[in-house]
Amino acid sequence: MGRKVFLSFLGTNDYLNCNYYDESNPENKIENVRFIQEALIQLYCNDFGENDRVYIFLTDNARSSNWEDGKHGKDNIFKHGLKHQIEALELEAELEDIDIKEGYSESDIWDIFNVVFSKLEDEDEVIFDITHGFRSLPMLGMVLLNYSKFLKNINLKSIYYGAFEKLGPAYKVRDMDIKDRDAPIIDLTAFDELQQWSVGADNFVNYGNVDKIIELIKGEITPIMRKSQGKDKNSLKFKGFHKKLEKTLELFSTIRGKEIIEADSIVDLKKYLNEIKENGLEFKALSPIIKKIEDIIKPYKENSLNNLILTVEFYMKNNQIQQAITLIQEMIITVILMNNNLPYDEVEIREVVSSVLYVKAMSILENNWDSKLKNNIWVSKKLYKDKLLDKLYKDYESLRNYRNSINHGGFISNHYIKSSEFKKKVKKIWTDVKKKLNEIT
């Protein structure tokens, strides 16, 4: 379990006292405070212990304007700075003020990035205040925290913004009675969630990986399912959706050719997608991703050999070359067997086809065929003369070296192929195979 950490940048403005309240629960209210940090710490950091931290990042101007006690602002009256106000809360957590540069240059911004990043530890649970701060500091903080999720596995618990400006310009607020100065604290954690959906979308669209999307859907539906004791119908639909999506991608990643042809899980996934769309149940960030998923699975049909072609296309697009090589070869065997009305899911007959493809490519005479072919001589001769096999044997054999090389991890010298060659060569072979298969179809 990591530390609880509160992060905030302090600004330089002459802040006025107001009453900050939680927008989602207005009864949670801190009255007559000058700094948003005072309200946020009292509302959301009351469970911080001695191992936890409150970090306030300060430029030189922010330190002199609002951190230390002194005469500040237009009223030129003595005011306590934020340091005094936080210390008065008598927190168990350690308070630390940290100097940062003004951020006038790229160099300054990188320096700020490194300073903040250095304060975070693995597994920290972070509350981030983006209310104040000069220029791009809040945006920089968002980027930095997202970066820290990957490198330090932090958990961004919440992002808050104190919307003082809702009260109007400062000169008008000065004339307002304190009881009328109610400003909402807005929870902007959804912005971080949107960033996570963006990561999930990128992983899926560019790499065919849905792990992040599934994780996010689980995060959305788990609290609802727990509250409804598993009876919420909408959440059940999303649960079914992510289970079938996970299953479908498992079929792809493990090259389950027979199940891809049958497409049972893909058909089920389509049903869940349709139900989600028809009932308007999509999470806003999920909607474009659902459209992408729909575009990929829409052409798949039950018991269709064309599903294998679609899947190889998926592999090639997502740079999954090893899966592509394997499936192309196995598809060639499957197509030949189907074309000859032979079972395509029996090991022995598939090995016969592979051997026939080899002797055809090597121009090996029948007298020199191995025992496998001789023991199945009738089928072997029939396949050897097959016109479809005659079209595809060169492509199959071209892939054999690539498959051996990649499956042996590049350790076998007589099968060694440079890594840079794979995608280019396999793409060329696949283009030829696909053209021939389309002609047959």
N, C-alpha and C positions, 0 to 999 in steps of 0.2 A: 504493500500500500504506500503510495507516494505522499508527498507533502500536499497540503492545501496552500495555494498561492494566490494572492491578489496583486494584479498588475495595473498600474495607472500612470499616465503622463499628466503632470501638472502644468497648467497654462499660465499666462501672464496677465489675463484680464482682471479688472476690478470686480470680483464676483460679489453679488448681493445675496443676502439671506433669503431663503424660501423654504417651502415645505415639499420635500420629495416623497412621492408615493409610487408604489408598484402598480404599473398600469393594469396588470392582470388581476391584481388583488388590492384595490384602493385602500383597504383597511390597514395594509402594511404601509405605514407612513412615519417619516421622521421629520419633525417640525423644527423650523427656525434654525436651519444650518446654512452656512455660507458655502461650503464645499460639497460637491456631489460625493466625494470620497468618504466624507463623514457618514452620509446616509447609506451608501452601498455597504460599507464595512459593518454598520450596525444591523442592516437588514439581512445580509447574506454571508457574513463572516463570523457570526456569533458562536460557531462551533470550532473556530480555529484554536489549536493548542500550541504548546511551546515549541514544537518542531515545525510549525507552519510559518509562513512569511507574508509580510505586506511590503511590496516593493513600490516605491514612488520614484519615478524617473524625472529629473529636473535639469532644465537648462540653467545657465547662470541667471538669466532674467527671471525665470520662474522661481528660483530660490530666493532672490531678493524681493520679488513682488508678492509671493504668496506662501512661501514655506516658513520663513522666519517671522517672528513677531516684529511689528513696526508700524510706521505710518504709511498707509498705502491709499491710492485711489483719489478720486475727486474730492471725497469728503475730508481727506487728510486727517483722519482721526486714528487713534491707536487701535490696531486690530491684531487679534491673534492669527498667526499663520496656521497652515494645515498641520505642521508638525505638532504644535501645541494641542490642536483639536483631537488628533488621533491619539496622542499620548494620554489625553484626558479620558479616553475610553477604557484605559487600563487593560489592553488586550494581553492575552497570554502569548500570542504570536509575536515574533520579532519584527520590529519596524526598521526598514532600511531605506535611506534616501540615497539615490545613485545619480551621479553627474553624467549628463550626456551633452553632446554638442548641439548646436542650433539647427543643423540640418540644411545649411545653405548650399551644400555641394554633395556630389556623389560620394566623395570620400567621407564626409560627415555622416551620411546616411548609412554607409557600410559600418562605420564605427559604432553608430547607435545599434545597428543590427547585432553586432558582435557583443556589445555590452549586455543587451537584454538577453540574448541567447545564452551567454555565460552564466546567467543567474538561474536558469532553469535546470532542473535535474530530472533524471529518468523517472517516469511514472507520475510526475507532478499533476495535480488536479487544479486547473487554472480558472480563475474568474478575472475577466478582462474588462476594464473600464475604458471606453473610447470617447468619453465626453469631451475632454480637453486635450490640449497638445497642439504644438505648432505645425502648421502645414500638413505634411504627409505622415505624421507620426502614427495616428490611428491606423491608417492603411498599411503602413510598414509593420505595425504590430500584428495585424491580421495575417499578413504574408509570413511573418516570422513564426507565429504560432502554428500555422499549417505546416511549415517546414519542420518545426519541432515535433510534430506528431510522428513524422517518419523517423527522425533521428533520435529522439528521446522518448518516444511513445507517451507523450503527455496526453492528458484528457482535458479538452477545453469544455469546462462545465457550463459556462455562460458568458455572454457578452452584453454589457449594459451601456445605455446612453441616457444621460439626464437631460431631458428636453426643456431646459429653462426658457428657451426662446418662445415657447408656447405662451408665456405670460406677456410677450410683447417686448418692445425696445426697452433698454435699461432705464432711460430717463422717465418712462411711464411707470415702470415697476417701482422706482424709488418712491413714487407718490402713493403706492398701493399699501393698504394695511397688510401686515404679515399674515393674517388669517386668510387672505385672499390670494396669497402667492403659492398656489398649489401647482407643482410641476411634475409631470409623469416621468418615471424611469421606464424606458422601453427596452424590452428584451430583444436583442438582435442576434441571438444565437442561431436563428434560422439562416443568417448569412453564411455562417460557418458550415451549416448543413448543406447549403447550396454548393459550397466549395467541394464538399465531400461527394455530392452527387456528380459534380463536374469530373472529379477524379474517377468515379465509377463509370461515367459515360465514356471517358477517354480510354480506360482499361478495356471496356467492351468493344467500342467502335474500332480501336486501333490494334487490339491484341486478342479480342475474342474472350476476354476474361470477365466473368460476371461475379466474382467473389465479393467485390466491394459493393455492388448493387444489392446482392443478397444480404450482405451484412447491414446495409442501410434499411432495407425493407423490414428485416427482423427488428431493427431498432425502433422502427415506427409502429409495428403491430404488436410487439411483445407487451408493452404497458397496457394497451387496449385489451388484449386477450387476457391478461392477468386480472384486470379490473372486471371484465365480463365473465370471468371463469371459463374462457374458451368458447363463449357462445356468440360473440359478435360476428354477424354474418359477413360484413364487409371485410373484416380482418381475416376471416377464414378463406375468403376468395384470394386475398393477397398471399396468405400462407400457401395455398394450393399453387398459386402462380409461381412463387419463388422456389417451391419444391420441384415443380416440373421444369422450370428454367435451369435449375441446378442439375437435374437429371439429364436434360438435353445436352448441356455443355459437357457433362461427364461422358456421354456417349461419344461426343466429338473428340474430347481430349484423349480418350482411351481407344478410339477407332473401333467402336462396336458396329461393324458394317452391317450385320444381319438386322440389328435393331434399328439402325438408321434407315435401311430399306423399308422395314415394317412401319416405322415412324409413329408408334403408339404414343410415346411421351410427347412428341412434337404436336400431334393432333390434340392431345389433352391440353398442352400449353396454349394452343390456338383458342380453345374453348374458354380458358381462364382469361385470356387477353380480351376476347369478345365480351365476356361478362363484365370485366372491369371497365371497358369503354362504354358499353351500353348503359351501365348504372352510374357513370360519371364519377368513378371512385378513385381516379388517379391522383397520386400526390403531384403537386404542381411540377416539382423537379423531375418526377418520373415520367411525365407525359411524353417528352421528346424521346426518351430512352425506349419507352414502350413502342413508339413508332419505328425506331431502328430495329428492335427485336422482331416486330411484326414484318418488316420488310425482308428480314433474313429468312424467317420461317414460312412466310406465305406460300412460296412455290412448292414446299414439301407436300407430298401426297402419301396416302397409305399404300404400302406395298408397291413402291415405285423405285426402279433402278436409277431413275434420274436423281433421286435423293443423294446418291453417292457422288454424282457430278457436282451437285450443289455444295456438298460438304468439302470436296477437294477445292472448290473455288473459295470457300470459307478459310480453309487452311492456307492457301496461297496468299490471300488478302492479309491474313494475320501472321504471316511469316512462320507458320508452323510446318516447316519443310519436312521434317521427319515423318509426321503424320501424313502429309501429302504423298510422299514417296510410297509409303506402305499402302495407303488406300488405292492409289492409282494401280499398283501392281495387283492387289487383291481384287480390284474392280475388273481388271482385264480377265482374270481367271473366272470371275463370277459371270461376266457377260458371255464368255465362250461356253461355259457350262449351260447357261440358260438357253443360249442359241441352239444347243444340241439336246435340249430337253433332259439334261442330266442334273442330279441334285447338286446344289452349290454349297451345301453346308456339311459335307463329309470330307474328313481330312484326306483319306486315301485318294479320292478322285481329284481333289484339288492338287495334290502332289503330282499326280499323273499329268495334269495340264501344265504345271510348272516345268516338268521334265520335257514334255513335248515342245514347249516354247524354247527350251534350251537347245535340244537337239536340232530344232529347225534353224535356230540362229547360228549354231556351230556347224551346220551341214553334216551332222553325224549320220552315217548310214545305219539302216535298220539292224544289220548284223552286229553293230557295236552298241546297240541300245542297252541300257542297264536292266537289271532284273525287275525293277519296278514297272517299266514299260512292257517288258516281255510277259510279265505275269498278268498284265491287263492289255494284251496285244490288240484285241478287237477295238477297244475304246481308243487305244493309242493311235492305231492306224486311222481310225475315223477322225480323230482330232487333228492329226498331222495333215490331212487333206482339207480340213475345214477352211473355208474362204475367210471367215472372220479372224481366225487365228493367224492366217497368212498376212492379214493386214496389220496385226498388232504385235507380232513376235519381236520385231526390231525395237519397238518402244519398250516392251517389257524387259528385254535384255539390256537395253541402255540404262534402265533404272536399277538393274541388279547390282552393279558396282557401287552406285550411290547408296543403295540401301545397306549393303554390306559395310561400306565405309562408315556410315553414320551409326549403324547399330553396334559396330565394334569400337566406337568412340575415337576413330582415327588412329588406333594403335597398330593395326595390321598394315604393314608397309605396302604389300601388293594391292591393297584396296584403298590406299591413301589418296584423298582428294582435298584440295585446298578449300577452306571454308568459304572463300569468296566465289567459288564456282557453283555451289549448290543451287542457290535460288535461280540464277540465270539459266543453268542447264535444265533444271527440273521444269521451270516455266516453259521452256522451249518444247520439251518432250510432252508436257501436259497439253500444250496448244495443239500439237499433232494428234494426240490421243483423243482429245475432245472433238476435234474436227471429224475424225473417223467414227466416233460413237454417235455423233449427231447425224452423220450420213446414214448409219445403220438404223437409228431410231426413225 
